């Protein structure tokens, strides 16, 4: 039979893991993450469009950013619908 101290150690390890998992989940849905990805997408698209000499490159670079933001806004609703239909 395991010692009570071992149980407390295991519980502490589980609680620490749960905190890490909760932090990862919070990061995945955070606006900080979404904005950071949007900025990176905008810069990369803008640079690419400049390299290929596209007119109004920085304006056109907004298209993939808008698509990304719209997709992140619609995914929770789609996920909820999918779960209701499949579970």
C-alpha positions as CSV (number, residue, x, y, z in Angstrom):
1,X,0.0,0.0,0.0
2,X,1.3,3.4,-0.9
3,X,2.2,5.9,1.7
4,X,0.0,9.0,2.2
5,X,3.0,11.2,1.3
6,X,3.2,9.5,-2.1
7,X,-0.5,10.3,-2.7
8,X,0.1,13.9,-1.9
9,X,3.1,14.0,-4.3
10,X,1.0,12.5,-7.0
11,X,-1.8,15.0,-6.4
12,X,0.6,17.9,-6.5
13,X,2.0,16.6,-9.9
14,X,-1.5,16.3,-11.3
15,X,-2.4,19.8,-10.1
16,X,0.7,21.2,-11.7
17,X,0.0,19.4,-15.0
18,X,-3.6,20.7,-14.9
19,X,-2.4,24.3,-14.6
20,X,-0.1,23.8,-17.6
21,X,-3.0,22.3,-19.6
22,X,-5.3,25.1,-18.6
23,X,-2.7,27.7,-19.6
24,X,-2.2,26.1,-23.0
25,X,-5.9,26.1,-23.6
26,X,-6.2,29.7,-22.6
27,X,-3.3,30.6,-24.9
28,X,-5.0,28.8,-27.8
29,X,-8.1,31.0,-27.6
30,X,-6.5,34.2,-26.5
31,X,-6.7,37.4,-28.5
32,X,-3.0,38.0,-27.9
33,X,-2.2,34.8,-29.9
34,X,-4.7,35.8,-32.7
35,X,-3.4,39.3,-33.0
36,X,0.2,38.1,-33.1
37,X,-0.5,35.6,-35.8
38,X,-2.5,38.2,-37.8
39,X,0.4,40.6,-37.6
40,X,2.9,38.0,-38.7
41,X,0.6,37.0,-41.6
42,X,0.2,40.6,-42.6
43,X,4.0,41.3,-42.6
44,X,4.8,38.1,-44.5
45,X,2.0,38.6,-47.1
46,X,3.0,42.2,-47.5
47,X,6.7,41.4,-48.0
48,X,5.8,38.7,-50.5
49,X,3.5,41.0,-52.5
50,X,6.3,43.7,-52.5
51,X,8.8,41.1,-53.8
52,X,6.5,40.2,-56.7
53,X,5.9,43.9,-57.4
54,X,2.1,43.7,-56.7
55,X,0.4,47.1,-56.7
56,X,-1.1,48.2,-53.3
57,X,0.7,45.3,-51.7
58,X,0.1,46.3,-48.1
59,X,-3.6,46.8,-48.8
60,X,-3.9,43.4,-50.5
61,X,-2.0,41.8,-47.5
62,X,-5.0,42.5,-45.4
63,X,-7.0,39.8,-47.3
64,X,-5.3,36.7,-45.6
65,X,-5.4,38.5,-42.3
66,X,-9.1,39.1,-42.6
67,X,-9.7,35.5,-43.6
68,X,-7.7,34.3,-40.5
69,X,-9.6,36.6,-38.1
70,X,-12.9,35.5,-39.5
71,X,-12.0,31.9,-39.3
72,X,-11.0,32.2,-35.6
73,X,-14.3,33.9,-34.9
74,X,-16.4,31.3,-36.6
75,X,-14.7,28.2,-35.4
76,X,-16.2,28.2,-31.9
77,X,-19.7,28.3,-33.4
78,X,-18.9,25.6,-35.9
79,X,-17.3,23.4,-33.2
80,X,-20.4,23.8,-31.0
81,X,-22.6,22.8,-34.0
82,X,-20.4,19.8,-34.9
83,X,-20.4,18.5,-31.3
84,X,-24.2,18.8,-31.1
85,X,-24.5,16.7,-34.3
86,X,-21.8,14.1,-33.6
87,X,-22.1,13.3,-29.9
